[in-house]
């Protein structure tokens, strides 16, 4: 398989492919993430990485379908495969991979990153589905002033 614009594309690990084929979740391109998230209701954007690089990615590929079953009809799931996930990640600022972000009507509600115990996933998703939208965190980028510059003060 290849993409004429980007060269060869590695085949998906079977567990990742099942998210799209068996479970029917939408594969979301980076430039389509906002449109997917903005549809009415709750959306879960699942950020996956290469399972050879981040082995926990395969765990999340098993966990997300179980969460969808635990909360039937409460959210739609969009899967961001590694390249798209890395491109969209800065919008949401979570710190550990893999992760998922929950949005309501396109507005950020929260994220669960890294691996957790099952009860933490259940409680976390339940809380996110009831929470009000908030400003997404940003990725911490240090900002320093050049020597000799002055800061504004009120």
C-alpha atoms as a printed R data frame, in Angstrom:
    type eleno elety resid chain resno       x      y      z
1   ATOM     1    CA   UNK     A     1   0.000  0.000  0.000
2   ATOM     2    CA   UNK     A     2   1.299  3.501 -0.745
3   ATOM     3    CA   UNK     A     3   0.205  7.078 -0.816
4   ATOM     4    CA   UNK     A     4   1.426  8.850 -3.947
5   ATOM     5    CA   UNK     A     5   2.028 12.034 -1.955
6   ATOM     6    CA   UNK     A     6   4.032 10.471  0.858
7   ATOM     7    CA   UNK     A     7   5.547  7.263 -0.484
8   ATOM     8    CA   UNK     A     8   5.080  3.791  1.033
9   ATOM     9    CA   UNK     A     9   2.634  3.441  3.894
10  ATOM    10    CA   UNK     A    10   3.272  0.698  6.430
11  ATOM    11    CA   UNK     A    11   0.415 -1.796  6.786
12  ATOM    12    CA   UNK     A    12  -1.669 -1.405  9.917
13  ATOM    13    CA   UNK     A    13  -1.229 -3.802 12.789
14  ATOM    14    CA   UNK     A    14  -4.294 -6.129 12.802
15  ATOM    15    CA   UNK     A    15  -5.584 -4.722 16.127
16  ATOM    16    CA   UNK     A    16  -5.445 -1.189 14.734
17  ATOM    17    CA   UNK     A    17  -7.096 -2.254 11.492
18  ATOM    18    CA   UNK     A    18  -9.932 -3.849 13.493
19  ATOM    19    CA   UNK     A    19 -10.795 -0.466 14.988
20  ATOM    20    CA   UNK     A    20 -11.826  0.555 11.480
21  ATOM    21    CA   UNK     A    21 -13.101 -2.702 10.011
22  ATOM    22    CA   UNK     A    22 -14.621 -4.762 12.829
23  ATOM    23    CA   UNK     A    23 -15.674 -1.906 15.132
24  ATOM    24    CA   UNK     A    24 -16.583  0.585 12.407
25  ATOM    25    CA   UNK     A    25 -14.770  3.567 13.904
26  ATOM    26    CA   UNK     A    26 -13.899  6.366 11.489
27  ATOM    27    CA   UNK     A    27 -10.305  6.851 10.333
28  ATOM    28    CA   UNK     A    28  -9.752 10.588 10.657
29  ATOM    29    CA   UNK     A    29  -7.187 12.496  8.614
30  ATOM    30    CA   UNK     A    30  -5.502 15.421 10.344
31  ATOM    31    CA   UNK     A    31  -7.301 17.943  8.147
32  ATOM    32    CA   UNK     A    32 -10.688 16.343  8.951
33  ATOM    33    CA   UNK     A    33 -10.340 16.118 12.751
34  ATOM    34    CA   UNK     A    34 -12.038 19.441 13.438
35  ATOM    35    CA   UNK     A    35 -15.000 18.645 11.180
36  ATOM    36    CA   UNK     A    36 -15.448 15.222 12.804
37  ATOM    37    CA   UNK     A    37 -15.252 16.695 16.297
38  ATOM    38    CA   UNK     A    38 -17.619 19.577 15.507
39  ATOM    39    CA   UNK     A    39 -20.613 17.404 14.710
40  ATOM    40    CA   UNK     A    40 -23.308 17.582 17.407
41  ATOM    41    CA   UNK     A    41 -22.810 15.420 20.469
42  ATOM    42    CA   UNK     A    42 -19.792 13.782 22.038
43  ATOM    43    CA   UNK     A    43 -16.803 12.571 20.062
44  ATOM    44    CA   UNK     A    44 -13.799 10.571 21.151
45  ATOM    45    CA   UNK     A    45 -10.638 11.155 19.148
46  ATOM    46    CA   UNK     A    46  -8.239  8.256 19.652
47  ATOM    47    CA   UNK     A    47  -4.558  9.157 19.196
48  ATOM    48    CA   UNK     A    48  -2.507  6.139 18.181
49  ATOM    49    CA   UNK     A    49   1.198  5.788 17.652
50  ATOM    50    CA   UNK     A    50   3.248  3.133 15.914
51  ATOM    51    CA   UNK     A    51   2.932  0.050 18.153
52  ATOM    52    CA   UNK     A    52   6.614 -0.714 17.576
53  ATOM    53    CA   UNK     A    53   7.419  2.668 19.110
54  ATOM    54    CA   UNK     A    54   4.686  2.850 21.777
55  ATOM    55    CA   UNK     A    55   3.613 -0.693 22.647
56  ATOM    56    CA   UNK     A    56   0.664  0.526 24.753
57  ATOM    57    CA   UNK     A    57  -1.003  1.579 21.490
58  ATOM    58    CA   UNK     A    58  -2.188 -2.004 21.063
59  ATOM    59    CA   UNK     A    59  -3.701 -1.971 24.555
60  ATOM    60    CA   UNK     A    60  -5.712  1.131 23.703
61  ATOM    61    CA   UNK     A    61  -6.873 -0.563 20.487
62  ATOM    62    CA   UNK     A    62  -8.526 -3.178 22.715
63  ATOM    63    CA   UNK     A    63  -9.746 -0.749 25.405
64  ATOM    64    CA   UNK     A    64 -11.552  1.778 23.178
65  ATOM    65    CA   UNK     A    65 -14.071 -0.722 21.715
66  ATOM    66    CA   UNK     A    66 -14.821 -1.892 25.265
67  ATOM    67    CA   UNK     A    67 -15.422  1.711 26.334
68  ATOM    68    CA   UNK     A    68 -17.762  2.209 23.372
69  ATOM    69    CA   UNK     A    69 -19.700 -0.889 24.538
70  ATOM    70    CA   UNK     A    70 -19.748  0.354 28.137
71  ATOM    71    CA   UNK     A    71 -21.270  3.692 27.006
72  ATOM    72    CA   UNK     A    72 -23.483  2.643 24.067
73  ATOM    73    CA   UNK     A    73 -24.462  5.514 21.809
74  ATOM    74    CA   UNK     A    74 -22.912  8.153 24.068
75  ATOM    75    CA   UNK     A    75 -20.076  9.158 21.708
76  ATOM    76    CA   UNK     A    76 -18.770  8.535 18.227
77  ATOM    77    CA   UNK     A    77 -15.174  7.382 17.808
78  ATOM    78    CA   UNK     A    78 -12.631  8.780 15.386
79  ATOM    79    CA   UNK     A    79  -9.231  7.121 15.079
80  ATOM    80    CA   UNK     A    80  -6.171  9.202 14.298
81  ATOM    81    CA   UNK     A    81  -3.491  6.898 12.959
82  ATOM    82    CA   UNK     A    82   0.124  7.767 13.842
83  ATOM    83    CA   UNK     A    83   0.883 10.440 11.241
84  ATOM    84    CA   UNK     A    84  -2.446 12.238 11.708
85  ATOM    85    CA   UNK     A    85  -2.228 11.800 15.502
86  ATOM    86    CA   UNK     A    86   1.158 13.495 15.667
87  ATOM    87    CA   UNK     A    87  -0.113 16.376 13.531
88  ATOM    88    CA   UNK     A    88  -3.279 16.952 15.603
89  ATOM    89    CA   UNK     A    89  -1.707 16.321 19.029
90  ATOM    90    CA   UNK     A    90  -0.545 19.938 19.638
91  ATOM    91    CA   UNK     A    91  -4.189 21.130 19.624
92  ATOM    92    CA   UNK     A    92  -4.934 19.079 22.725
93  ATOM    93    CA   UNK     A    93  -1.657 18.977 24.659
94  ATOM    94    CA   UNK     A    94  -1.917 15.612 26.389
95  ATOM    95    CA   UNK     A    95   1.411 14.391 27.739
96  ATOM    96    CA   UNK     A    96   1.489 10.596 27.318
97  ATOM    97    CA   UNK     A    97   0.737  8.295 24.395
98  ATOM    98    CA   UNK     A    98  -1.533  6.646 23.506
99  ATOM    99    CA   UNK     A    99  -4.449  8.849 24.462
100 ATOM   100    CA   UNK     A   100  -7.975  9.832 23.645
101 ATOM   101    CA   UNK     A   101  -9.651 13.204 23.776
102 ATOM   102    CA   UNK     A   102 -13.355 13.737 24.420
103 ATOM   103    CA   UNK     A   103 -15.137 16.674 22.811
104 ATOM   104    CA   UNK     A   104 -18.716 17.894 22.951
105 ATOM   105    CA   UNK     A   105 -20.087 19.747 19.929
106 ATOM   106    CA   UNK     A   106 -16.470 20.353 18.898
107 ATOM   107    CA   UNK     A   107 -15.392 21.809 22.248
108 ATOM   108    CA   UNK     A   108 -12.675 20.141 24.310
109 ATOM   109    CA   UNK     A   109 -13.922 18.373 27.431
110 ATOM   110    CA   UNK     A   110 -10.810 16.441 28.473
111 ATOM   111    CA   UNK     A   111  -8.357 13.667 27.736
112 ATOM   112    CA   UNK     A   112  -7.196 10.405 29.214
113 ATOM   113    CA   UNK     A   113  -3.605  9.687 28.327
114 ATOM   114    CA   UNK     A   114  -1.378  6.705 28.924
115 ATOM   115    CA   UNK     A   115  -2.698  3.416 30.224
116 ATOM   116    CA   UNK     A   116  -5.019  3.234 33.223
117 ATOM   117    CA   UNK     A   117  -6.877  0.646 35.248
118 ATOM   118    CA   UNK     A   118 -10.265 -0.293 33.805
119 ATOM   119    CA   UNK     A   119 -12.171  1.403 36.650
120 ATOM   120    CA   UNK     A   120 -10.241  4.622 35.987
121 ATOM   121    CA   UNK     A   121 -11.300  4.490 32.337
122 ATOM   122    CA   UNK     A   122 -14.943  3.947 33.276
123 ATOM   123    CA   UNK     A   123 -14.943  6.730 35.853
124 ATOM   124    CA   UNK     A   124 -12.927  9.034 33.605
125 ATOM   125    CA   UNK     A   125 -15.169  8.621 30.566
126 ATOM   126    CA   UNK     A   126 -18.324  8.959 32.671
127 ATOM   127    CA   UNK     A   127 -16.954 12.185 34.113
128 ATOM   128    CA   UNK     A   128 -15.942 13.546 30.709
129 ATOM   129    CA   UNK     A   129 -19.399 12.849 29.293
130 ATOM   130    CA   UNK     A   130 -20.922 14.966 32.084
131 ATOM   131    CA   UNK     A   131 -18.260 17.700 32.148
132 ATOM   132    CA   UNK     A   132 -18.515 21.151 30.638
133 ATOM   133    CA   UNK     A   133 -16.088 22.126 27.882
134 ATOM   134    CA   UNK     A   134 -12.826 23.739 28.948
135 ATOM   135    CA   UNK     A   135  -9.828 25.221 27.203
136 ATOM   136    CA   UNK     A   136  -7.481 22.437 26.056
137 ATOM   137    CA   UNK     A   137  -4.080 22.376 27.708
138 ATOM   138    CA   UNK     A   138  -1.157 23.412 25.608
139 ATOM   139    CA   UNK     A   139   2.098 21.631 25.131
140 ATOM   140    CA   UNK     A   140   4.611 23.224 27.465
141 ATOM   141    CA   UNK     A   141   6.990 25.287 25.387
142 ATOM   142    CA   UNK     A   142   9.366 27.476 27.330
143 ATOM   143    CA   UNK     A   143   9.225 31.142 26.349
144 ATOM   144    CA   UNK     A   144  12.077 33.371 27.350
145 ATOM   145    CA   UNK     A   145  12.746 37.036 26.750
146 ATOM   146    CA   UNK     A   146  15.895 38.121 24.970
147 ATOM   147    CA   UNK     A   147  18.504 39.694 27.207
148 ATOM   148    CA   UNK     A   148  17.911 43.359 27.798
149 ATOM   149    CA   UNK     A   149  14.202 43.312 26.926
150 ATOM   150    CA   UNK     A   150  11.574 44.587 29.316
151 ATOM   151    CA   UNK     A   151   8.329 42.952 30.288
152 ATOM   152    CA   UNK     A   152   5.013 44.744 30.361
153 ATOM   153    CA   UNK     A   153   3.673 45.577 33.776
154 ATOM   154    CA   UNK     A   154   0.350 46.956 34.837
